[in-house]
Amino acid sequence: MAADDSRSACIVSERGRERCIHIKCLYIYTQGGSEPLPEALLWLLTTGEVPTESQVQGLIADMNKRAPLPVCLADTMHACRCMCGG
């Protein structure tokens, strides 16, 4: 057995039982890649469920929609950095 085949993520359920899922079973990969998408792992870690492709694509779309910082926040961060000598 190769080292890659033994990697797993262990999830502890609300009932205290541990369940291990092999990371390779996350069948949603980057194009031409052999590793799962980070968003698929995030879904697994936050929900305890193996995501479908549509769930991962929805998560990616939601994260991309939330990615831009409001101008006022960027200005505040810049001002704080200037005051701290950064």
N, CA, C and O atoms as a printed pandas DataFrame, in Angstrom:
     atom_number atom_name residue_name chain_id  residue_number  x_coord  y_coord  z_coord
0              1         N          MET        A               1    0.850   -1.182    0.000
1              2        CA          MET        A               1    0.000    0.000    0.000
2              3         C          MET        A               1    0.888    1.235    0.000
3              4         O          MET        A               1    1.804    1.352    0.813
4              5         N          ALA        A               2    0.613    2.143   -0.906
5              6        CA          ALA        A               2    1.383    3.390   -0.993
6              7         C          ALA        A               2    0.987    4.322    0.142
7              8         O          ALA        A               2   -0.103    4.218    0.705
8              9         N          ALA        A               3    1.902    5.243    0.468
9             10        CA          ALA        A               3    1.642    6.182    1.559
10            11         C          ALA        A               3    0.425    7.039    1.262
11            12         O          ALA        A               3   -0.314    7.384    2.184
12            13         N          ASP        A               4    0.193    7.396   -0.007
13            14        CA          ASP        A               4   -0.941    8.242   -0.361
14            15         C          ASP        A               4   -2.268    7.548   -0.084
15            16         O          ASP        A               4   -3.261    8.207    0.223
16            17         N          ASP        A               5   -2.290    6.199   -0.191
17            18        CA          ASP        A               5   -3.530    5.470   -0.007
18            19         C          ASP        A               5   -3.960    5.411    1.449
19            20         O          ASP        A               5   -5.125    5.124    1.721
20            21         N          SER        A               6   -3.069    5.670    2.391
21            22        CA          SER        A               6   -3.401    5.512    3.797
22            23         C          SER        A               6   -3.841    6.814    4.462
23            24         O          SER        A               6   -4.225    6.803    5.631
24            25         N          ARG        A               7   -3.791    7.944    3.733
25            26        CA          ARG        A               7   -4.199    9.212    4.339
26            27         C          ARG        A               7   -5.696    9.217    4.561
27            28         O          ARG        A               7   -6.469    8.817    3.690
28            29         N          SER        A               8   -6.100    9.674    5.737
29            30        CA          SER        A               8   -7.526    9.756    6.011
30            31         C          SER        A               8   -7.802   10.936    6.902
31            32         O          SER        A               8   -6.916   11.433    7.597
32            33         N          ALA        A               9   -9.038   11.378    6.876
33            34        CA          ALA        A               9   -9.499   12.438    7.765
34            35         C          ALA        A               9  -10.452   11.782    8.748
35            36         O          ALA        A               9  -11.388   11.095    8.340
36            37         N          CYS        A              10  -10.228   11.985   10.018
37            38        CA          CYS        A              10  -11.098   11.401   11.030
38            39         C          CYS        A              10  -12.047   12.471   11.548
39            40         O          CYS        A              10  -11.631   13.559   11.945
40            41         N          ILE        A              11  -13.303   12.143   11.533
41            42        CA          ILE        A              11  -14.349   13.056   11.951
42            43         C          ILE        A              11  -14.969   12.494   13.231
43            44         O          ILE        A              11  -15.322   11.316   13.281
44            45         N          VAL        A              12  -15.100   13.309   14.242
45            46        CA          VAL        A              12  -15.767   12.884   15.470
46            47         C          VAL        A              12  -17.193   13.418   15.408
47            48         O          VAL        A              12  -17.415   14.624   15.307
48            49         N          SER        A              13  -18.147   12.505   15.468
49            50        CA          SER        A              13  -19.550   12.908   15.352
50            51         C          SER        A              13  -20.032   13.520   16.658
51            52         O          SER        A              13  -19.344   13.485   17.679
52            53         N          GLU        A              14  -21.243   14.086   16.597
53            54        CA          GLU        A              14  -21.816   14.704   17.789
54            55         C          GLU        A              14  -22.085   13.670   18.879
55            56         O          GLU        A              14  -22.259   14.033   20.042
56            57         N          ARG        A              15  -22.122   12.409   18.524
57            58        CA          ARG        A              15  -22.324   11.352   19.516
58            59         C          ARG        A              15  -20.998   10.830   20.062
59            60         O          ARG        A              15  -20.977    9.879   20.844
60            61         N          GLY        A              16  -19.895   11.449   19.652
61            62        CA          GLY        A              16  -18.593   11.073   20.183
62            63         C          GLY        A              16  -17.925    9.904   19.479
63            64         O          GLY        A              16  -16.845    9.475   19.884
64            65         N          ARG        A              17  -18.546    9.389   18.442
65            66        CA          ARG        A              17  -17.936    8.285   17.708
66            67         C          ARG        A              17  -17.054    8.822   16.599
67            68         O          ARG        A              17  -17.418    9.775   15.911
68            69         N          GLU        A              18  -15.900    8.212   16.428
69            70        CA          GLU        A              18  -14.969    8.653   15.394
70            71         C          GLU        A              18  -15.200    7.843   14.131
71            72         O          GLU        A              18  -15.427    6.634   14.172
72            73         N          ARG        A              19  -15.135    8.545   13.007
73            74        CA          ARG        A              19  -15.313    7.888   11.708
74            75         C          ARG        A              19  -14.206    8.390   10.807
75            76         O          ARG        A              19  -14.030    9.599   10.656
76            77         N          CYS        A              20  -13.460    7.482   10.209
77            78        CA          CYS        A              20  -12.363    7.875    9.331
78            79         C          CYS        A              20  -12.789    7.736    7.874
79            80         O          CYS        A              20  -13.400    6.744    7.476
80            81         N          ILE        A              21  -12.452    8.754    7.096
81            82        CA          ILE        A              21  -12.761    8.763    5.666
82            83         C          ILE        A              21  -11.445    8.918    4.927
83            84         O          ILE        A              21  -10.683    9.845    5.202
84            85         N          HIS        A              22  -11.174    8.026    3.998
85            86        CA          HIS        A              22   -9.955    8.156    3.219
86            87         C          HIS        A              22  -10.071    9.380    2.322
87            88         O          HIS        A              22  -11.054    9.537    1.599
88            89         N          ILE        A              23   -9.071   10.237    2.370
89            90        CA          ILE        A              23   -9.096   11.479    1.610
90            91         C          ILE        A              23   -9.223   11.196    0.118
91            92         O          ILE        A              23   -9.835   11.980   -0.608
92            93         N          LYS        A              24   -8.662   10.101   -0.343
93            94        CA          LYS        A              24   -8.751    9.774   -1.767
94            95         C          LYS        A              24  -10.190    9.502   -2.206
95            96         O          LYS        A              24  -10.474    9.517   -3.404
96            97         N          CYS        A              25  -11.112    9.251   -1.252
97            98        CA          CYS        A              25  -12.503    9.003   -1.650
98            99         C          CYS        A              25  -13.204   10.301   -2.030
99           100         O          CYS        A              25  -14.307   10.267   -2.576
100          101         N          LEU        A              26  -12.588   11.438   -1.751
101          102        CA          LEU        A              26  -13.139   12.710   -2.219
102          103         C          LEU        A              26  -12.827   12.803   -3.705
103          104         O          LEU        A              26  -11.744   13.242   -4.093
104          105         N          TYR        A              27  -13.748   12.400   -4.507
105          106        CA          TYR        A              27  -13.535   12.207   -5.938
106          107         C          TYR        A              27  -13.553   13.503   -6.729
107          108         O          TYR        A              27  -13.514   13.469   -7.959
108          109         N          ILE        A              28  -13.610   14.633   -6.061
109          110        CA          ILE        A              28  -13.672   15.914   -6.757
110          111         C          ILE        A              28  -12.258   16.475   -6.807
111          112         O          ILE        A              28  -11.771   17.033   -5.824
112          113         N          TYR        A              29  -11.601   16.327   -7.949
113          114        CA          TYR        A              29  -10.200   16.692   -8.097
114          115         C          TYR        A              29  -10.035   17.903   -9.006
115          116         O          TYR        A              29  -10.934   18.268   -9.764
116          117         N          THR        A              30   -8.856   18.515   -8.907
117          118        CA          THR        A              30   -8.522   19.569   -9.850
118          119         C          THR        A              30   -8.378   18.931  -11.224
119          120         O          THR        A              30   -8.185   17.720  -11.334
120          121         N          GLN        A              31   -8.468   19.730  -12.253
121          122        CA          GLN        A              31   -8.345   19.179  -13.603
122          123         C          GLN        A              31   -6.974   18.547  -13.778
123          124         O          GLN        A              31   -5.953   19.213  -13.606
124          125         N          GLY        A              32   -6.947   17.280  -14.115
125          126        CA          GLY        A              32   -5.707   16.561  -14.348
126          127         C          GLY        A              32   -4.921   16.266  -13.084
127          128         O          GLY        A              32   -3.799   15.766  -13.166
128          129         N          GLY        A              33   -5.479   16.561  -11.918
129          130        CA          GLY        A              33   -4.770   16.352  -10.660
130          131         C          GLY        A              33   -5.152   15.048   -9.997
131          132         O          GLY        A              33   -6.097   14.370  -10.399
132          133         N          SER        A              34   -4.392   14.717   -8.969
133          134        CA          SER        A              34   -4.673   13.488   -8.237
134          135         C          SER        A              34   -5.010   13.774   -6.771
135          136         O          SER        A              34   -5.193   12.843   -5.986
136          137         N          GLU        A              35   -5.093   15.040   -6.402
137          138        CA          GLU        A              35   -5.425   15.439   -5.036
138          139         C          GLU        A              35   -6.797   16.091   -5.024
139          140         O          GLU        A              35   -7.161   16.773   -5.983
140          141         N          PRO        A              36   -7.564   15.897   -3.964
141          142        CA          PRO        A              36   -8.884   16.525   -3.881
142          143         C          PRO        A              36   -8.775   18.044   -3.814
143          144         O          PRO        A              36   -7.765   18.592   -3.372
144          145         N          LEU        A              37   -9.825   18.705   -4.257
145          146        CA          LEU        A              37   -9.882   20.162   -4.151
146          147         C          LEU        A              37   -9.889   20.568   -2.675
147          148         O          LEU        A              37  -10.513   19.894   -1.856
148          149         N          PRO        A              38   -9.205   21.658   -2.327
149          150        CA          PRO        A              38   -9.229   22.122   -0.934
150          151         C          PRO        A              38  -10.654   22.406   -0.444
151          152         O          PRO        A              38  -10.960   22.201    0.731
152          153         N          GLU        A              39  -11.517   22.872   -1.338
153          154        CA          GLU        A              39  -12.886   23.172   -0.960
154          155         C          GLU        A              39  -13.639   21.892   -0.582
155          156         O          GLU        A              39  -14.504   21.918    0.293
156          157         N          ALA        A              40  -13.315   20.776   -1.238
157          158        CA          ALA        A              40  -13.934   19.493   -0.884
158          159         C          ALA        A              40  -13.501   19.078    0.517
159          160         O          ALA        A              40  -14.311   18.571    1.293
160          161         N          LEU        A              41  -12.230   19.291    0.841
161          162        CA          LEU        A              41  -11.751   18.984    2.186
162          163         C          LEU        A              41  -12.400   19.899    3.218
163          164         O          LEU        A              41  -12.754   19.450    4.308
164          165         N          LEU        A              42  -12.561   21.184    2.881
165          166        CA          LEU        A              42  -13.209   22.118    3.795
166          167         C          LEU        A              42  -14.638   21.669    4.077
167          168         O          LEU        A              42  -15.085   21.699    5.223
168          169         N          TRP        A              43  -15.357   21.253    3.034
169          170        CA          TRP        A              43  -16.725   20.774    3.203
170          171         C          TRP        A              43  -16.742   19.565    4.131
171          172         O          TRP        A              43  -17.566   19.490    5.042
172          173         N          LEU        A              44  -15.838   18.626    3.902
173          174        CA          LEU        A              44  -15.763   17.419    4.722
174          175         C          LEU        A              44  -15.492   17.770    6.181
175          176         O          LEU        A              44  -16.138   17.234    7.081
176          177         N          LEU        A              45  -14.534   18.671    6.417
177          178        CA          LEU        A              45  -14.164   19.007    7.783
178          179         C          LEU        A              45  -15.243   19.797    8.514
179          180         O          LEU        A              45  -15.390   19.656    9.728
180          181         N          THR        A              46  -15.996   20.621    7.801
181          182        CA          THR        A              46  -17.012   21.438    8.468
182          183         C          THR        A              46  -18.353   20.730    8.618
183          184         O          THR        A              46  -19.104   21.037    9.544
184          185         N          THR        A              47  -18.672   19.791    7.730
185          186        CA          THR        A              47  -19.973   19.125    7.796
186          187         C          THR        A              47  -19.887   17.671    8.229
187          188         O          THR        A              47  -20.861   17.112    8.734
188          189         N          GLY        A              48  -18.726   17.055    8.033
189          190        CA          GLY        A              48  -18.587   15.633    8.338
190          191         C          GLY        A              48  -19.133   14.738    7.246
191          192         O          GLY        A              48  -19.212   13.523    7.425
192          193         N          GLU        A              49  -19.508   15.314    6.125
193          194        CA          GLU        A              49  -20.075   14.569    4.994
194          195         C          GLU        A              49  -19.194   14.719    3.765
195          196         O          GLU        A              49  -18.587   15.769    3.552
196          197         N          VAL        A              50  -19.126   13.674    2.963
197          198        CA          VAL        A              50  -18.405   13.741    1.699
198          199         C          VAL        A              50  -19.265   14.541    0.727
199          200         O          VAL        A              50  -20.418   14.180    0.493
200          201         N          PRO        A              51  -18.726   15.630    0.151
201          202        CA          PRO        A              51  -19.548   16.498   -0.700
202          203         C          PRO        A              51  -19.771   15.929   -2.092
203          204         O          PRO        A              51  -18.990   15.120   -2.594
204          205         N          THR        A              52  -20.862   16.380   -2.696
205          206        CA          THR        A              52  -21.084   16.085   -4.108
206          207         C          THR        A              52  -20.351   17.155   -4.914
207          208         O          THR        A              52  -19.907   18.163   -4.363
208          209         N          GLU        A              53  -20.232   16.933   -6.195
209          210        CA          GLU        A              53  -19.570   17.922   -7.049
210          211         C          GLU        A              53  -20.334   19.248   -7.046
211          212         O          GLU        A              53  -19.723   20.317   -7.036
212          213         N          SER        A              54  -21.662   19.181   -7.054
213          214        CA          SER        A              54  -22.443   20.422   -7.063
214          215         C          SER        A              54  -22.283   21.184   -5.745
215          216         O          SER        A              54  -22.281   22.415   -5.748
216          217         N          GLN        A              55  -22.150   20.483   -4.630
217          218        CA          GLN        A              55  -21.922   21.156   -3.351
218          219         C          GLN        A              55  -20.576   21.873   -3.340
219          220         O          GLN        A              55  -20.473   22.998   -2.852
220          221         N          VAL        A              56  -19.545   21.222   -3.879
221          222        CA          VAL        A              56  -18.221   21.840   -3.934
222          223         C          VAL        A              56  -18.242   23.043   -4.867
223          224         O          VAL        A              56  -17.678   24.086   -4.538
224          225         N          GLN        A              57  -18.881   22.915   -6.018
225          226        CA          GLN        A              57  -18.960   24.048   -6.942
226          227         C          GLN        A              57  -19.742   25.199   -6.320
227          228         O          GLN        A              57  -19.386   26.360   -6.522
228          229         N          GLY        A              58  -20.799   24.902   -5.569
229          230        CA          GLY        A              58  -21.551   25.939   -4.883
230          231         C          GLY        A              58  -20.718   26.630   -3.813
231          232         O          GLY        A              58  -20.803   27.847   -3.653
232          233         N          LEU        A              59  -19.915   25.867   -3.078
233          234        CA          LEU        A              59  -19.032   26.441   -2.067
234          235         C          LEU        A              59  -17.992   27.346   -2.717
235          236         O          LEU        A              59  -17.716   28.436   -2.216
236          237         N          ILE        A              60  -17.416   26.900   -3.828
237          238        CA          ILE        A              60  -16.424   27.711   -4.548
238          239         C          ILE        A              60  -17.069   29.019   -5.012
239          240         O          ILE        A              60  -16.479   30.088   -4.853
240          241         N          ALA        A              61  -18.268   28.943   -5.580
241          242        CA          ALA        A              61  -18.954   30.151   -6.056
242          243         C          ALA        A              61  -19.246   31.097   -4.895
243          244         O          ALA        A              61  -19.072   32.309   -5.028
244          245         N          ASP        A              62  -19.688   30.558   -3.759
245          246        CA          ASP        A              62  -19.992   31.393   -2.602
246          247         C          ASP        A              62  -18.732   32.058   -2.052
247          248         O          ASP        A              62  -18.757   33.235   -1.695
248          249         N          MET        A              63  -17.640   31.312   -1.983
249          250        CA          MET        A              63  -16.389   31.879   -1.479
250          251         C          MET        A              63  -15.858   32.956   -2.426
251          252         O          MET        A              63  -15.342   33.977   -1.971
252          253         N          ASN        A              64  -15.978   32.739   -3.730
253          254        CA          ASN        A              64  -15.531   33.742   -4.699
254          255         C          ASN        A              64  -16.378   35.010   -4.610
255          256         O          ASN        A              64  -15.868   36.118   -4.777
256          257         N          LYS        A              65  -17.678   34.840   -4.346
257          258        CA          LYS        A              65  -18.560   35.994   -4.220
258          259         C          LYS        A              65  -18.190   36.827   -2.986
259          260         O          LYS        A              65  -18.301   38.053   -3.010
260          261         N          ARG        A              66  -17.754   36.169   -1.919
261          262        CA          ARG        A              66  -17.424   36.856   -0.671
262          263         C          ARG        A              66  -15.969   37.332   -0.615
263          264         O          ARG        A              66  -15.593   38.006    0.344
264          265         N          ALA        A              67  -15.155   37.007   -1.595
265          266        CA          ALA        A              67  -13.720   37.283   -1.548
266          267         C          ALA        A              67  -13.337   38.761   -1.530
267          268         O          ALA        A              67  -12.451   39.130   -0.759
268          269         N          PRO        A              68  -13.948   39.618   -2.327
269          270        CA          PRO        A              68  -13.509   41.024   -2.337
270          271         C          PRO        A              68  -13.765   41.710   -0.998
271          272         O          PRO        A              68  -14.819   41.535   -0.386
272          273         N          LEU        A              69  -12.781   42.495   -0.556
273          274        CA          LEU        A              69  -12.932   43.286    0.665
274          275         C          LEU        A              69  -13.635   44.605    0.341
275          276         O          LEU        A              69  -13.369   45.206   -0.700
276          277         N          PRO        A              70  -14.526   45.058    1.218
277          278        CA          PRO        A              70  -15.102   46.390    1.027
278          279         C          PRO        A              70  -13.988   47.440    1.089
279          280         O          PRO        A              70  -13.017   47.269    1.827
280          281         N          VAL        A              71  -14.122   48.501    0.334
281          282        CA          VAL        A              71  -13.096   49.544    0.263
282          283         C          VAL        A              71  -12.818   50.128    1.646
283          284         O          VAL        A              71  -11.664   50.390    1.986
284          285         N          CYS        A              72  -13.865   50.332    2.447
285          286        CA          CYS        A              72  -13.656   50.919    3.776
286          287         C          CYS        A              72  -12.808   50.012    4.661
287          288         O          CYS        A              72  -12.009   50.501    5.460
288          289         N          LEU        A              73  -12.970   48.713    4.531
289          290        CA          LEU        A              73  -12.160   47.784    5.321
290          291         C          LEU        A              73  -10.709   47.793    4.849
291          292         O          LEU        A              73   -9.789   47.787    5.666
292          293         N          ALA        A              74  -10.505   47.806    3.545
293          294        CA          ALA        A              74   -9.141   47.865    3.010
294          295         C          ALA        A              74   -8.448   49.156    3.447
295          296         O          ALA        A              74   -7.265   49.138    3.788
296          297         N          ASP        A              75   -9.181   50.286    3.438
297          298        CA          ASP        A              75   -8.617   51.565    3.888
298          299         C          ASP        A              75   -8.240   51.514    5.365
299          300         O          ASP        A              75   -7.183   52.009    5.758
300          301         N          THR        A              76   -9.102   50.916    6.180
301          302        CA          THR        A              76   -8.831   50.802    7.618
302          303         C          THR        A              76   -7.602   49.930    7.867
303          304         O          THR        A              76   -6.757   50.274    8.693
304          305         N          MET        A              77   -7.499   48.817    7.166
305          306        CA          MET        A              77   -6.331   47.944    7.324
306          307         C          MET        A              77   -5.060   48.673    6.920
307          308         O          MET        A              77   -4.031   48.536    7.581
308          309         N          HIS        A              78   -5.119   49.436    5.856
309          310        CA          HIS        A              78   -3.953   50.194    5.399
310          311         C          HIS        A              78   -3.573   51.254    6.436
311          312         O          HIS        A              78   -2.391   51.450    6.717
312          313         N          ALA        A              79   -4.563   51.932    7.001
313          314        CA          ALA        A              79   -4.301   52.962    8.013
314          315         C          ALA        A              79   -3.669   52.348    9.257
315          316         O          ALA        A              79   -2.743   52.920    9.831
316          317         N          CYS        A              80   -4.163   51.195    9.673
317          318        CA          CYS        A              80   -3.594   50.534   10.859
318          319         C          CYS        A              80   -2.152   50.108   10.602
319          320         O          CYS        A              80   -1.289   50.229   11.472
320          321         N          ARG        A              81   -1.908   49.614    9.406
321          322        CA          ARG        A              81   -0.547   49.209    9.063
322          323         C          ARG        A              81    0.393   50.399    9.095
323          324         O          ARG        A              81    1.529   50.280    9.552
324          325         N          CYS        A              82   -0.072   51.555    8.611
325          326        CA          CYS        A              82    0.763   52.760    8.609
326          327         C          CYS        A              82    1.037   53.242   10.025
327          328         O          CYS        A              82    2.142   53.697   10.323
328          329         N          MET        A              83    0.035   53.148   10.908
329          330        CA          MET        A              83    0.202   53.606   12.288
330          331         C          MET        A              83    1.127   52.690   13.070
331          332         O          MET        A              83    1.777   53.120   14.023
332          333         N          CYS        A              84    1.188   51.425   12.666
333          334        CA          CYS        A              84    2.032   50.457   13.382
334          335         C          CYS        A              84    3.444   50.416   12.816
335          336         O          CYS        A              84    4.274   49.637   13.283
336          337         N          GLY        A              85    3.724   51.233   11.830
337          338        CA          GLY        A              85    5.057   51.269   11.237
338          339         C          GLY        A              85    5.303   50.188   10.226
339          340         O          GLY        A              85    6.452   49.890    9.901
340          341         N          GLY        A              86    4.218   49.577    9.707
341          342        CA          GLY        A              86    4.369   48.480    8.769
342          343         C          GLY        A              86    4.413   48.907    7.333
343          344         O          GLY        A              86    4.539   48.066    6.443
